[in-house]
Amino acid sequence: MQQSDISKVRSSIHQRCGNKVMIQLDRGRNKVDVQEGVIQKAYASVFTILVNDENEANPPQLLSFSYTDVITRDIRMKLC
C-alpha cells in the first residue's frame, strides 16, 4: 500500500461527500452487513457515513472508516 493509493481514495471520497452509498461491511467470520447511508465528511485520516436503519425504532448511526479500510476491502462502497 502506497501513499498515492491512499491519496486517490481520499480524493475520490472527498468528491462524493453528500452522495448516497450502499456499503458492505466485512465483520469477519463470514459475517457481512449491507447498509445504505450518506457520506457526511471526509477528514485527513477518516471519513464518516450516516446510516439510517430501515427499522424506525433505531436512531441513525454515524460510522467512521479509514481510507485503508477501502483499500484492504474491509468496506466496499457503491454509489446509489
C-alpha distances in whole Angstrom, upper triangle without the diagonal:
4,7,8,7,8,11,12,12,14,16,17,18,20,22,23,24,27,26,27,24,25,22,21,20,19,22,21,24,25,25,24,25,26,27,28,27,27,24,25,23,20,19,17,15,16,19,22,24,27,28,32,33,36,38,40,41,37,36,33,30,27,24,20,17,14,11,9,12,12,8,9,12,14,16,17,19,22,24,28
4,5,5,7,9,10,11,13,15,16,17,19,21,22,23,27,27,28,25,26,24,24,23,22,25,25,28,28,28,27,28,28,29,29,28,27,24,25,23,19,19,16,14,17,19,22,24,28,30,33,35,38,40,42,42,39,37,34,31,28,25,22,18,15,12,10,14,13,10,12,15,17,18,19,21,23,25,29
4,5,5,6,9,10,10,12,14,15,16,18,20,21,25,25,27,25,26,24,24,23,23,26,26,29,30,30,28,28,28,29,29,27,26,22,23,21,17,16,13,12,15,17,20,23,27,29,32,34,37,39,41,41,38,36,33,30,26,24,20,17,13,11,10,14,14,11,14,17,18,19,20,21,23,24,28
4,5,5,6,9,10,11,12,14,15,17,19,20,24,24,26,24,25,23,24,24,24,27,27,31,30,30,28,29,28,28,28,27,25,22,23,21,17,17,14,14,16,17,21,23,27,29,32,34,37,40,41,42,38,37,33,30,27,25,21,18,15,12,12,15,14,12,15,17,19,19,19,20,22,23,27
4,5,5,6,9,10,11,13,14,16,17,19,22,22,23,21,22,20,20,20,21,23,24,27,27,27,25,25,25,25,25,24,23,20,22,19,16,16,14,13,15,16,19,21,25,26,30,32,34,37,38,39,36,34,31,28,25,22,19,16,13,9,9,12,10,8,11,13,16,16,16,16,18,20,24
4,5,5,6,9,10,11,12,14,16,17,20,20,21,19,21,19,19,19,20,22,23,26,26,26,24,24,24,24,23,22,21,17,19,16,13,12,10,9,11,12,16,18,22,24,27,29,32,35,36,37,33,31,28,25,22,19,16,13,10,6,7,10,9,8,11,13,14,14,15,15,18,19,23
4,5,5,6,8,10,10,12,14,16,19,19,22,20,22,20,22,22,23,25,26,30,30,29,27,26,26,25,25,23,21,17,18,16,12,12,10,10,12,13,17,19,23,25,28,31,33,36,37,38,35,33,29,26,23,21,18,15,12,9,10,13,12,11,14,16,18,17,17,17,19,20,23
4,5,5,6,9,10,11,13,15,18,18,20,18,20,19,20,21,22,25,26,29,29,28,26,25,24,24,23,22,20,17,18,16,13,14,13,13,14,14,17,19,22,24,27,30,32,35,36,38,34,32,29,26,23,21,18,16,13,10,11,14,11,10,14,15,17,16,15,15,16,17,21
4,6,5,6,8,10,11,13,16,15,17,15,17,15,17,17,18,21,23,26,25,25,22,22,21,20,20,18,17,14,16,14,11,12,11,11,11,11,14,15,19,20,24,26,29,31,33,34,31,29,25,23,20,17,15,12,10,6,9,10,8,8,12,12,14,13,12,12,13,14,18
4,5,5,6,9,10,11,15,15,17,16,18,16,18,18,20,23,24,28,28,26,24,23,22,21,20,18,16,12,14,11,8,9,8,8,9,9,12,14,18,20,23,26,29,31,32,33,30,28,24,22,18,16,14,11,9,6,10,11,10,11,14,15,16,14,14,13,15,16,19
4,5,5,6,9,10,14,14,17,16,19,18,20,21,23,26,28,31,30,29,26,25,24,23,21,19,17,13,14,12,9,10,10,12,12,11,14,16,19,21,25,28,30,33,33,35,32,30,26,24,21,19,16,15,13,10,13,15,13,13,17,17,19,17,16,15,16,15,19
4,5,5,7,9,13,12,14,13,16,15,18,19,21,24,26,29,28,27,24,23,21,20,18,17,15,12,14,12,10,12,13,14,13,11,14,15,18,20,23,25,27,31,31,33,30,28,24,23,20,18,16,14,13,10,13,14,11,12,16,16,17,15,14,12,12,12,15
4,5,5,7,10,10,12,11,13,13,16,17,19,22,24,28,27,25,22,20,19,17,16,14,11,8,10,9,7,10,11,12,10,8,10,11,14,16,19,22,24,27,28,30,27,25,21,19,16,15,13,11,11,9,12,12,10,12,15,15,16,13,12,10,11,11,14
4,5,6,9,10,13,13,16,16,19,20,22,25,27,31,30,28,25,23,22,20,18,15,12,9,10,8,5,8,10,12,11,8,11,12,15,18,21,24,26,29,29,31,28,25,22,20,17,16,14,13,13,11,15,15,13,15,19,18,19,16,16,14,15,14,16
4,6,9,9,12,13,16,17,20,21,24,27,29,33,31,30,26,25,23,21,18,16,13,10,11,10,9,12,14,15,14,12,13,14,16,19,22,25,27,30,30,32,29,27,23,22,19,18,17,16,16,14,17,18,15,17,21,20,21,18,17,14,14,12,15
4,6,6,9,9,13,14,17,19,22,24,27,31,29,27,24,22,19,17,15,12,9,7,9,9,9,13,15,16,14,11,12,11,14,16,18,21,23,26,26,29,26,24,20,19,17,16,15,15,15,14,17,17,14,17,20,18,19,16,15,11,11,9,11
4,6,9,10,14,14,18,19,22,24,27,31,30,27,24,22,19,17,14,11,8,5,6,6,7,11,14,15,13,9,9,9,11,14,16,20,22,25,25,27,24,21,17,17,14,14,13,14,15,14,18,17,15,18,21,20,20,17,16,13,13,11,13
4,7,9,13,14,18,20,23,25,28,32,30,28,24,21,19,16,13,10,6,5,6,8,10,14,17,18,15,12,11,9,10,12,14,18,20,22,22,24,22,19,16,16,14,14,15,16,17,17,21,20,18,21,23,22,22,18,17,14,14,11,12
4,6,10,12,16,18,22,24,27,30,28,26,22,20,17,14,11,8,6,6,8,11,12,16,19,19,17,13,12,10,11,12,14,17,18,22,22,24,22,20,16,16,15,15,16,16,18,17,20,19,17,20,22,20,20,17,15,11,10,7,8
4,7,10,13,16,19,22,25,28,26,23,19,17,14,11,7,6,4,7,10,13,14,18,21,21,18,14,12,9,9,10,11,14,15,18,19,21,19,18,14,15,14,14,15,16,18,18,20,19,16,20,22,19,19,15,14,10,9,6,6
4,6,10,12,16,18,21,24,22,20,16,14,11,9,6,6,6,7,11,13,14,18,20,20,16,13,12,9,10,10,12,14,15,18,19,22,19,18,15,14,14,13,14,14,16,15,18,16,13,17,18,15,15,12,10,6,5,4,5
4,7,10,13,16,19,21,19,17,13,10,7,6,4,6,9,10,14,16,17,20,22,21,18,15,13,10,11,10,11,12,13,17,19,21,18,18,15,14,14,13,15,14,17,16,18,15,13,17,17,14,14,10,8,6,5,6,6
4,6,10,12,15,18,16,14,10,8,6,5,6,7,10,10,14,16,16,19,21,19,15,13,12,9,11,9,12,13,14,17,19,21,18,18,15,13,13,11,12,11,14,14,15,12,10,14,14,11,10,7,6,5,7,9,10
4,7,9,12,14,12,10,7,6,4,7,9,11,13,14,17,19,19,21,22,20,17,15,14,12,14,12,14,14,16,18,21,22,19,20,17,15,15,13,14,12,15,15,15,11,11,13,13,9,8,6,5,6,9,12,13
4,6,9,12,11,8,6,5,6,8,11,12,15,15,17,19,18,20,21,19,16,15,14,12,14,12,15,15,17,19,21,22,19,19,17,14,14,11,12,10,13,14,13,10,10,13,12,9,6,5,7,9,12,15,16
4,6,9,8,6,5,7,9,12,15,16,19,18,21,22,21,22,23,20,17,17,17,16,18,16,18,18,20,21,24,25,21,22,20,17,17,14,14,12,14,15,14,10,11,13,10,8,5,6,8,12,15,18,19
4,7,7,5,6,7,11,13,16,17,20,20,22,23,22,23,24,21,18,18,18,17,18,16,19,17,20,21,24,23,20,21,19,17,17,14,14,13,15,17,15,12,14,16,13,11,8,9,12,15,18,21,22
4,5,5,7,10,14,16,20,21,24,23,25,26,25,26,26,23,21,21,21,20,22,20,22,21,23,24,27,27,24,25,23,20,21,17,18,16,17,18,16,13,15,16,13,12,9,11,14,17,20,24,25
4,6,9,12,15,18,22,24,27,27,29,30,29,30,30,27,25,25,24,24,25,23,25,23,25,25,28,28,25,27,26,23,24,21,21,20,21,22,20,17,19,20,16,15,12,15,17,20,23,26,27
4,6,10,13,16,20,22,25,26,28,29,29,30,30,27,25,25,24,23,24,22,23,22,23,24,27,27,25,26,25,23,24,21,21,20,21,22,20,17,18,19,16,14,12,14,15,18,20,24,25
4,7,10,13,17,19,22,23,25,27,27,28,29,26,23,23,22,20,21,18,20,18,19,20,24,23,21,23,21,19,20,18,19,18,20,21,20,16,17,19,16,14,11,12,14,17,19,22,23
4,7,10,13,16,19,20,22,24,24,26,27,24,21,20,19,17,18,16,17,16,17,18,22,22,19,21,19,17,18,16,17,16,18,19,18,14,15,17,15,12,10,10,11,13,15,18,19
4,6,10,13,16,17,20,21,22,24,26,23,20,18,17,14,15,12,13,12,13,15,18,19,16,17,16,14,15,13,15,15,17,19,19,15,15,18,16,13,11,10,11,12,14,16,17
4,7,10,14,15,18,20,21,23,25,23,20,18,16,13,14,11,12,11,12,14,17,18,16,17,15,14,15,13,15,15,18,19,19,15,15,18,17,14,12,10,9,10,11,13,13
4,7,10,12,15,18,19,22,24,22,19,16,14,10,10,7,8,8,9,12,14,16,13,14,12,11,12,11,14,14,17,18,19,16,15,19,19,15,14,11,11,10,11,12,11
4,7,10,13,16,17,20,23,22,18,15,13,9,9,6,7,8,9,13,14,17,14,14,11,11,12,12,14,15,18,18,20,17,16,20,20,17,16,12,12,9,10,10,9
4,7,9,12,14,17,20,20,16,13,10,6,5,4,6,9,11,14,15,17,14,13,9,9,9,9,12,13,16,17,19,17,16,19,20,18,17,13,13,10,11,10,9
4,6,9,12,15,18,18,15,11,9,5,5,7,9,12,14,17,17,19,17,15,11,11,10,10,12,13,16,16,19,17,16,19,21,19,18,14,14,11,11,10,10
4,6,8,11,15,15,11,8,6,4,6,9,12,15,18,20,20,22,19,17,13,12,10,10,10,11,13,13,16,15,14,17,19,17,17,13,13,10,11,10,12
4,7,10,14,14,11,8,5,5,6,10,13,16,19,21,21,22,19,16,12,11,9,10,10,12,14,14,18,17,16,19,21,20,19,16,16,14,15,14,15
4,6,10,11,9,6,5,8,10,13,16,19,22,24,24,25,22,19,16,14,10,11,9,11,12,13,16,16,16,18,21,20,19,17,17,15,17,16,17
4,7,8,6,4,7,9,12,15,19,22,25,27,27,28,25,22,18,16,13,12,10,10,10,10,13,14,13,16,18,18,18,15,16,15,17,16,18
4,6,5,6,8,12,15,18,21,24,27,29,29,30,26,24,20,18,14,13,10,10,9,10,13,14,15,16,19,19,19,17,18,17,20,20,22
4,6,8,11,15,18,21,25,27,31,32,33,33,30,27,24,21,17,16,12,11,9,9,12,14,15,16,18,19,19,18,19,19,21,22,25
4,7,11,14,17,20,24,26,29,31,31,32,28,26,23,20,16,14,10,9,6,7,9,11,12,13,15,16,16,15,17,17,20,21,24
4,7,10,14,16,20,22,25,27,28,28,24,22,19,16,12,10,6,5,4,6,9,9,11,13,14,15,14,13,15,15,18,19,21
4,7,10,13,17,19,22,24,25,26,22,20,16,14,10,8,6,6,6,7,11,10,11,14,15,15,14,12,13,13,15,15,18
4,7,10,13,16,19,21,21,22,18,16,13,10,7,5,4,6,9,11,14,12,13,16,17,16,15,12,14,13,15,15,17
4,6,10,13,16,18,18,19,16,14,10,8,6,5,6,8,11,13,15,13,13,17,18,16,15,12,13,11,13,13,14
4,7,10,13,15,15,16,13,10,7,6,4,6,9,11,15,16,19,17,17,20,21,19,18,15,15,13,15,14,14
4,6,10,12,12,14,10,9,6,5,6,7,11,13,16,18,20,17,17,21,21,19,17,14,15,13,14,14,13
4,7,8,9,11,8,7,5,7,9,11,14,17,20,22,24,21,21,24,25,22,20,17,17,16,16,16,14
4,5,7,9,6,7,6,8,11,12,16,18,22,24,25,22,22,26,25,23,20,18,18,17,18,18,16
4,6,9,8,10,10,12,15,16,20,21,25,26,28,25,24,28,28,25,23,20,20,19,18,18,16
4,5,6,9,10,12,16,17,21,23,27,29,30,27,27,30,30,27,25,22,23,22,22,22,20
4,5,7,9,12,16,18,22,24,28,30,32,29,29,32,32,29,27,25,25,23,24,23,21
4,6,10,12,16,18,22,25,28,31,32,29,30,33,33,30,28,25,26,25,26,26,24
4,7,9,12,14,18,21,25,27,29,25,26,30,29,27,24,22,23,22,23,24,22
4,6,10,13,16,19,23,25,27,25,25,29,29,27,24,22,23,22,23,23,21
4,7,10,13,16,20,22,24,22,22,26,26,24,21,19,20,18,20,19,18
4,6,10,13,17,19,21,18,19,23,23,21,18,16,18,17,19,19,19
4,7,10,14,16,18,16,17,21,21,20,17,15,17,16,18,18,18
4,7,10,13,15,13,14,17,17,16,14,12,14,13,16,17,18
4,7,10,12,10,12,15,15,15,12,11,13,13,16,17,19
4,7,8,6,8,11,12,11,9,8,11,12,15,17,19
4,5,5,7,9,10,11,10,10,12,13,16,18,21
4,5,5,7,9,10,10,10,11,12,15,17,20
4,5,5,6,8,8,9,11,13,17,19,22
4,6,5,6,5,6,9,11,14,17,20
4,6,5,6,5,6,8,11,14,17
4,5,8,8,9,11,14,17,20
4,6,8,9,12,16,19,22
4,5,6,9,12,16,19
4,7,10,14,17,19
4,7,10,13,16
4,7,10,13
4,7,9
4,6
4
